[in-house]
């Protein structure tokens, strides 16, 4: 077990899970996850700060996403950070950071 590239997040999904089947039979699931932190500003007001994360999962983990995860579902995930780039329609290089999920825990009520 390596701790070199490990991410653990707990949050709420922001949309329905999108799935894709590859020619080799592998299933990929993608969804966005919102995590929130809270702090008190200089005026003493409680402020919520939300970060959005792109999640992707493959194989059996993707099947769990497909069957049990819906928009607004609270989940905990563990995985690793991945980076990729692509050229958009205007030829501009775009960079994407995603979390490749290895484990998922379904939280909250059914």
N, C-alpha and C positions, 0 to 999 in steps of 0.2 A: 504494500500500500504506500503510495507516494503522496506527500503533502505539497509537492512543488506547484501544482496547478489544480486547486480544489476550491469549489464555490458551493456555499450552502445559502439558500434563499427561502424565505417564507413570505408568501404574499397571495394576491388575488389575481386570477386570470382576467385579462381585459377584453377578450374576444373568444369566439368559438375556436376550437382546435381545427387546424387545417392539416389534412393528410395527403400524402403522395405515395403511390406504389411505384417502385423502380422495376425495370425489366427483369432483374434478378430475383424479384419477389420480396425485396426488403421494403418495409413500411417506414416512412418518415412522418413524424408529427411535429407541428410547429404551433407555438402560441406565445402571446405576450404576457408578462407577469409584472404586476405593480407591487413594489415594496415601499413602505412609508416609514420615515423617521420623524421624530418630533423634537423640537427644541424651544426654548424660551428666548425671545428676542430682547433687545435692550429696554423695551417698553413693558416687559413682563408678560407679554402675550404669548400664548402657546401657538407655535407655527408648525404646520405639517409640510414635510418635503417628500414628494413622491418621485421615485425613479422607476423607469420602465426598462424591462429586460426582455430580450428575445430568447426564447427557449426552443431547442430542437431535441428530438429523441428518435431513436431507431429501434427496430425489432420489437421485442416483448415490451419494453418500456413505452414505445410508441403505441402499442396496442392498449395499454392501460390508459394512456392519454385519450385515445380514440373512444374507448368504452365509458370512461368514468368522469372525465374532466369537461366541464361546461363553462361558459362565460360567468365570471363572478365567483368561481369555486376557489376556496382557500386551499392552497397546497404548499408543501415543503418539498424542495428539490435539492439534490446534490449532484454535482457534475464538474465540468471544467470549462474554462474560458477558451473560446476559439475565435480566430480572426480570419476574415477573408476579404477579398476585394473584387470588384468588377468594374467594367466601363459602362456608364449609362448611355442612353440613346444619343446624347450629345458628345460622347467620347470622353467624358470626365470620369476619372477614376474615383470610385466610391468605396468606402471601407465599412465593414460590418463587424460588430462584436456580438457573439452569441454564446449562450451557455449550452453545452452538450450535456443533456441530463442522463445520468446513469441510474439514479434512484429517485422515486417519487413517493411521497406520503400524502394521502388524501386527508384533509383536516375539515373541521367544521361539521355542521349537520348534513344529513343526507338530502 
